[in-house]
Amino acid sequence: MPSYAGKSLVPKSLFRAILVIPPLALLSLTLATAAKAQTATDPGPRPCKPSDCAGGFISGLTTDQALMKQQGSNFFAEVNLIAGGTNIKRVGLGPRFDANSCNSCHAGPANGGSSLGFNVTPIASGTLCPDGTSITTPQGNQLFAQYQGCGAVNTMPFFEQTNGPTVVARMPFRSDLVTPDGHVHQLFTITGRSDAGTCNIQQPDFETAYAEGNLIFRNTTPFFGGGLVEIIRDSDIIANMMAELTQKMALGISGHPNLNGDDGSVNRFGWKAQKRSLILFNGEAYNVENGISNEFFPNELDETPGCTPPFPDGPASGGNGTHGVPDDRADYASLPTPGYLMPGDPERFAIFGRFLAAPVPGQCVADSAFGETAAQTCSNGQTQFNNTGCVLCHTQSFTTPPSSVGALGGQQVNLYSDLLVHDLGPCDADNVTQGSATGDQFRTTPLWGVGQRYYFMHDGGLNRHGLMPETNIVQAIEDHYCVGNTQYPNSEANGVITNFNNLSPMNQQDLVNFLRSL
Amino acid sequence: MAEKKIWHGESKRGLPSRARGLLGLGFLGCWVLTVGVFASAQTATDPGPRTGTAGAGSFQSGLTTNEKNFEPPIAGQFDQAFSVTGTPACYCTTSTGTGSCAPQTCQSQFGLGPRFNSNSCASCHAQPAPGGSSPSSNPVFGFANPSNTVPSFEQANGPVLVPRFPYQISDLSVPDGLVHQLFTITGRSDNLPGCTLTQPNFTQAGSQGNLVFRQPLPTFGDGYIEIIENTDILNNLNSNLAQKQAYGIGGAANIADDGSISRLGWKAQWRAILPAAGAEENVEMGVTNEMFPTETDQSNPSCVTNPVPEDYTNYAYTGVNGQVSTYTNFPWNFPEGADRDAIFIRFLEQPTPGTCIADTAFGETAAQTCSNGQQQFKSAGCALCHTVSYTTPAGSIPSMGHIKAYLYSDLLLHHMGPCLADNVVQGVAQGDMWRTPPLWNVGQRYWFLHDGRTNNIVTAIEDHYCTGNSQYPISEANQVVTKFNGLSAQNQQDLINFLRSL
C-alpha cells in the first residue's frame, strides 16, 4: 500500500472523493458535479505473467534484427557514469540529470515501460560506482537508489516518493513567472560524486517554484509498440479525426494533431505528442533526462566550469573517460575494418523501442458480484467503453502500412488512442505549450498496457492531488472531467464522463475491469 | 570574374549600385526607398565569386584513420541520386581476403517522393564542393516532364529556391510555413503505378503574396558549430552591449527542446546536423527515414506503396572475417542514410579563405586590401553580428575540440525588417527574424540572402537595410549599413574584397 507523509492513500477507495481535503476545492467541485454515481472499484494492477506481460519483442523479426534487439535492450538498461566506465557507451552522466539509465524510469512492468510500481523490485540491481562502491536498488521509485549514489550530495525533491511515480519536473515559466519556460529542470546534479571532478552546482529550487505554482510533473510514458505507432499513417490519423463527427460534436469532443514543424507530419510520442519518432524522442531524453549530450543535443545542460568534459578516468577506468562533447556519439573505431559503424545510443535505443511488442491483454477480473464470468465482464466492459464514448478519443486501433521492417507492416495496432491532442480543462492543465499542444492539451494516452500501470495521468496525480500519487483507475477516469475557466475551456471528456457516471454499477465495473485487462 | 547573372531581367553585376537604385522598378518599393535614403556613398564593386582552389569540401585533417575511412561510403550517400523504387545498393567496403564478401555498406537509393524538390543532397549543396551552396546551374530543371513543370520562380541560372507558404493557401488566416515541394513523382519513368498527384498551385500562392523562398545553406564547418558551447554564444550576445545598443542591435537565441541554443538553418531552427539531415531527407527529397517516417503526401494510396521508412538501419549482421557481434562491437550495422549524411557534414572542414583581390585602384597589395577590409568590417560594426570566431570545447572526437571556427556569425536571430521578412515563424524566430548567416565561404557563393535575391555581394549588404512598418520593426543592421555607406570608396572596396576572400 503506498503512503505519503504517513497517510494511507487507500488505492482501491470508493470514497476518495469525499476524503479530499479542502485546499483541493476545484477537484471537490468537479467531483461533486460529475462523480455522484461513481461506484466502481479498481481491481488494481494486473499481475505480470509471462503470457500477458509487456516487454516482449515483436514476432517475425529477421535473424539479424533479432540479434540486435537484445543488445538494444542492454543499452537501454545500461547505467551511465560520468567517466571511467568500462565502455565508451556508458559515460557522460550529467552534470544535471533525472536518472542514470533509461530503465530507471521506463521500468514497469518491464524494460521500456512506465514508472516502476510500488513495492516492485526492479529487474536490474546493484550498480558499481567508479570508486568501487555500489548503489543498492530498492523497490519502487528507482531514483531513491541514485540520488546520493557514488557520493553525490543531492537532496531528494519533496515530490518524489518511494512508492510514487517517477516524475520529472518542468517549470512552465521562468522566475519572473511571465516568460514561458516549459523545459525540464533536472532533479539532481553530479556534485560530490567520486567521478565528478570539481563540479559544484546546486539543484533547482523546487520548493519556491512549487509555492509559486510554477512546478509541474510528468510521469514516464511507456514505449511498448512504439515501432508500430511511429509508422501509422498521418492520413489514417486524420481520417479517424474526421470520423463520427456528429457524435463527437454532441459530446464536445474535437482534438487536433500536433504537427511537426519540419515536415508537417503528425507528431505522436510524449504526453503532448511533441515528438515524431522514437529516435528523436530518445535523442532529447538522453540529454534531458540523463544529461548525456549526443548527436541530437550535443552540448551539456550546464556549462559551469568544472562540470563539462573532459572528466578524468576513474580508478575502474579502461581508458574511457568522457573526453568532450557530445558525450555519446557514433563509435567510428568499433572494429578494425572500415565500414562498420556503431550509431549513437539514441539510434540503438530506437532499435530496442522499435522492436518492442505491443502490450498483450490479459484476462478480465470477473465481475462476480453481478454473476458474470471473466469473458462476460470483458465483453460487456468493452461495449460500455464504446457506448459511453471513451473510444471516440481512445480509438481502439490503427493498422500499419507496409514497412521496411517487414514484421512491423500490416499490423493491427490496438493502442486505444487517436494520437491527437485534446483540451482537458484547467484541472489538469500544466501551462506548458509544446508545438500546437497548449497548456491544457494532452495527447490521448494509449491505453494498451494500462492494466499493468500503477500511476495515472501525466503527473501521476501529483499536481492535481496535492502530491498524492494517483493509483486508482476509477479516479483517473473521473479526473478527465473539468469545468473550464477564463483561461482554458471545458474538458472535451466531460460528456463522456457524465455518460460513465450514468452507467449502472455493473456496467461501470465491467468497463473498469476491461481497462485493467489491457 | 564570374559570368554575368540575371535576376528578373535586371543586370545586377558590374553596375554601380547608385545607378541600380535609380533604376529600381516600382514594385521593389521597399528596396527602392531603402536605397534612396542612404546609398549615396556606395561605390564598391563586387569582384564576383572567388575562383581557384575550392578550399572547402574536404574532410578535417585531424580525423583518425578510422574516421577518415568513412569518407568514401558516406560521401557516396550524400551524392546518391534517389529513385522512387528500387533496392539498396550494397557493396563491400574492403576486400576481406577470406572468402565471400558479405554486403557491408548499403546506400539508400530509393524512396524519392511522392513530393520532392530534388533527388540528392549534393545536387543543391554543390558550390564549390558537395556540402556547399546552390550551384551556378539550377538542378531542378532536370525534373521537368509532361506532368511536372518547373515553377516560374526558378531560373536555369539562378539559385535553387525551395518554396514555402507562410499561410495556408486555402485560408490565409491560418499559419502554414512549411515547404511545399516543387515536384511530384507523377510522370517519372519510375512512378508508382497509379500515382497521380498535381504540383502545388504556386501561381495562386504567389498572387496571394503567400509564397516565400529559401536557398540551400552551405554545411562546411557545421560539425564545429553544433558543439560550440551555449555559454559562449550567450557571452557573445552580452558583449559590446553599449555599442550594440547604440546601433540598435539586439539578437535572440532560438531555443531547442533541451533548452539549448538551436543554431542551424536560416532561422536557427535546428539544434544539430543529425535531426536536420533527417528532416531534409524527407522534406527535400521525400525520402522517409527513421526520424521522419511520414510520406510527403498520403492523399493518394497509390503514391505511398513503398514500405516505410524508405531509409532505414541496415540490420544486416553477418560480418566479415568470422567476427562475432559482442557488446563492444554491436551492432555491425551501418545506420540509415540520414545518419551517414550527418557524418559526412560533421566531418567537413571549415572553409579555407583565399587571397584578396588587390585594390589596385588605390595602390594596395592583396594583403593590404584584406587587412584593411577586415579592419573596416569590424569598425563598421559588421562583426557585432557576424562574430569572427568561436572556439569549440573539448570534443569527444578529439580533433574537433579546441578548434577556432572562423564562422563570422553570432548564431543568433535578428530582426531584419519587413524587406527581408518571410512571415514564417520557427520557434523563437519571428517572420522578420533571421539567423546571422555564417560568412565563411561567402567569397565563393553565387547568391545571397535567404531567398537568393541578389548575386552581388554589395547589394546583399545594402539589402540588410530596411525601415520598419506596422508589422515589423526596422532592421537591426540599419546603423551598420549606414556606416558602410559612409566609408571611403577605398575602405568600402577593401571590405568587399575581404568578404570575397572568405
Contacts between the chains, C-beta under 8 A, distances in Angstrom:
chain1	res1	chain2	res2	distance
A	62	B	315	6.7
A	63	B	317	7.1
A	64	B	315	4.4
A	64	B	316	5.6
A	64	B	317	3.8
A	64	B	318	7.4
A	64	B	333	8.0
A	65	B	315	4.9
A	67	B	317	5.3
A	67	B	325	6.4
A	67	B	331	7.7
A	68	B	315	6.3
A	68	B	317	7.2
A	68	B	330	7.3
A	68	B	331	5.1
A	68	B	333	7.3
A	71	B	325	7.3
A	71	B	327	7.2
A	71	B	330	4.3
A	71	B	331	6.2
A	74	B	327	6.9
A	87	B	327	7.1
A	87	B	328	6.6
A	183	B	257	7.8
A	183	B	258	7.2
A	183	B	259	4.3
A	184	B	258	7.9
A	184	B	259	7.9
A	230	B	293	5.6
A	231	B	293	5.2
A	231	B	308	5.4
A	231	B	309	7.2
A	233	B	294	7.3
A	233	B	295	7.9
A	233	B	298	5.5
A	233	B	304	7.3
A	234	B	294	5.1
A	234	B	298	5.8
A	235	B	298	3.8
A	235	B	299	6.8
A	260	B	292	7.4
A	261	B	177	7.8
A	261	B	269	7.2
A	261	B	426	6.4
A	261	B	427	7.6
A	262	B	269	7.9
A	262	B	275	7.9
A	262	B	279	3.8
A	262	B	282	7.9
A	262	B	283	6.3
A	262	B	292	6.8
A	263	B	178	7.4
A	263	B	179	8.0
A	263	B	279	6.1
A	263	B	282	5.0
A	263	B	283	5.0
A	263	B	292	5.0
A	263	B	294	6.6
A	263	B	296	7.2
A	264	B	178	4.4
A	265	B	292	6.4
A	265	B	293	7.8
A	265	B	294	3.5
A	266	B	294	7.0
A	274	B	257	7.6
A	276	B	291	7.1
A	276	B	292	6.2
A	276	B	293	7.7
A	276	B	294	7.7
A	277	B	290	6.3
A	277	B	291	5.3
A	277	B	292	6.8
A	277	B	293	6.0
A	278	B	290	7.6
A	279	B	278	7.7
A	279	B	290	5.2
A	279	B	291	5.2
A	280	B	275	6.4
A	280	B	278	7.7
A	280	B	291	5.5
A	283	B	274	7.5
A	283	B	275	7.1
A	284	B	257	5.0
A	284	B	258	6.0
A	287	B	258	4.9
A	288	B	257	7.4
A	288	B	258	5.0
A	295	B	272	6.2
A	295	B	273	7.5
A	295	B	274	4.6
A	295	B	342	7.0
A	296	B	271	7.0
A	296	B	272	5.5
A	296	B	274	5.6
A	296	B	275	5.6
A	297	B	256	6.7
A	297	B	257	7.6
A	297	B	258	4.7
A	297	B	260	6.2
A	297	B	271	6.1
A	297	B	272	6.8
A	298	B	226	5.1
A	298	B	227	5.0
A	298	B	271	7.7
A	298	B	272	5.6
A	299	B	227	6.6
A	299	B	228	7.9
A	299	B	229	6.0
A	299	B	230	5.6
A	299	B	260	5.4
A	299	B	393	8.0
A	300	B	229	8.0
A	301	B	258	6.9
A	301	B	259	7.4
A	301	B	260	7.8
A	303	B	229	5.2
A	303	B	230	6.2
A	303	B	231	4.2
A	308	B	229	7.6
A	308	B	393	6.3
A	308	B	394	7.5
A	309	B	393	7.7
A	309	B	394	5.4
A	309	B	396	7.2
A	310	B	394	5.1
A	322	B	396	7.4
A	323	B	394	6.3
A	323	B	395	7.4
A	323	B	396	5.4
A	323	B	398	6.0
A	323	B	401	7.8
A	324	B	227	7.8
A	324	B	393	6.4
A	324	B	394	3.5
A	324	B	395	3.9
A	324	B	396	4.5
A	324	B	397	7.5
A	324	B	398	6.8
A	324	B	400	7.8
A	324	B	401	4.7
A	325	B	227	5.1
A	325	B	393	5.9
A	325	B	394	7.0
A	325	B	395	6.5
A	325	B	396	6.2
A	326	B	227	7.0
A	326	B	396	5.8
A	327	B	396	6.5
A	328	B	396	7.9
A	329	B	396	5.3
A	329	B	397	6.9
A	330	B	335	7.4
A	330	B	339	7.4
A	330	B	343	6.6
A	332	B	64	7.2
A	332	B	66	4.8
A	332	B	67	4.7
A	332	B	70	6.5
A	332	B	397	8.0
A	333	B	64	7.0
A	333	B	66	4.3
A	333	B	67	7.9
A	334	B	328	6.9
A	334	B	329	4.9
A	335	B	319	8.0
A	335	B	323	6.9
A	335	B	329	5.3
A	335	B	332	7.2
A	337	B	93	7.5
A	337	B	94	5.9
A	337	B	96	7.7
A	337	B	104	7.9
A	337	B	320	6.3
A	337	B	321	7.2
A	337	B	323	7.9
A	338	B	66	6.8
A	338	B	69	3.4
A	338	B	70	6.9
A	338	B	93	5.6
A	338	B	94	6.1
A	339	B	69	7.4
A	339	B	70	7.9
A	339	B	73	6.4
A	339	B	92	8.0
A	339	B	93	3.1
A	339	B	94	6.4
A	339	B	104	4.7
A	339	B	105	5.2
A	339	B	334	7.3
A	340	B	104	7.2
A	340	B	319	7.7
A	340	B	329	7.2
A	340	B	332	5.2
A	340	B	334	7.8
A	341	B	70	6.9
A	341	B	333	7.5
A	341	B	334	5.3
A	341	B	335	6.4
A	341	B	343	7.9
A	342	B	329	7.3
A	342	B	330	7.0
A	342	B	331	6.9
A	343	B	313	7.6
A	343	B	333	7.6
A	343	B	335	3.8
A	343	B	339	5.8
A	347	B	290	7.5
A	347	B	313	7.2
A	347	B	335	5.6
A	347	B	339	6.8
A	348	B	330	7.9
A	348	B	331	7.6
A	350	B	290	6.5
A	351	B	313	6.7
A	351	B	331	7.7
A	354	B	290	8.0
A	401	B	304	6.8
A	401	B	307	7.6
A	401	B	308	6.0
A	402	B	305	7.1
A	402	B	306	7.7
A	402	B	307	4.3
A	402	B	308	7.4
A	403	B	307	5.1
A	403	B	308	6.0
A	403	B	309	7.9
A	404	B	307	4.3
A	404	B	308	6.5
A	404	B	309	6.0
A	404	B	310	6.7
A	404	B	312	4.7
A	405	B	312	7.0
A	405	B	315	7.9
A	406	B	307	7.7
A	409	B	307	6.1
